[in-house]
Amino acid sequence: MADTIQIEVAYALEEVQYLFSEQVEQGTTVAQALEQSKLLQELPGLVTDKVGIFGKLVTPDTILREGDRIEVYRPLKVDPRDRRRQKVEEERKAAK
C-alpha cells in the first residue's frame, strides 16, 4: 500500500465553516484531493477555481505535503478597490 499523508480541506461561508481532515496518497495534487474530498461530497456543485494552501494561492497541480490545508476561496462580493472608492466618496459627501 502507498504511503499516505494527512491533510485538511477548508471552506467558509458567512454562516458556516467546513473543515475536513483527509488522508491521501503521497504525491496527490490539490485537484485530485478535492475530487475525492468530503467537502465536495457535502457541497457537490462547489466551484473550486481559486484555492490556496495556508493562505497562499496555488495551482490545481500543486503536490500536497503532510499537514497541508487546502482552502477553497469564495468569489469576492465587491472588488476591494471599488469598495475603497465608494468609501472615499461617502467620506467626501459627509465632509461637505
Beta strands, then each sheet from edge to edge (+ up, - down):
strand 1: 4-12
strand 2: 17-25
strand 3: 51-53
strand 4: 56-58
strand 5: 69-72
sheet 1: 2+ 1- 5- 3+ 4-
end
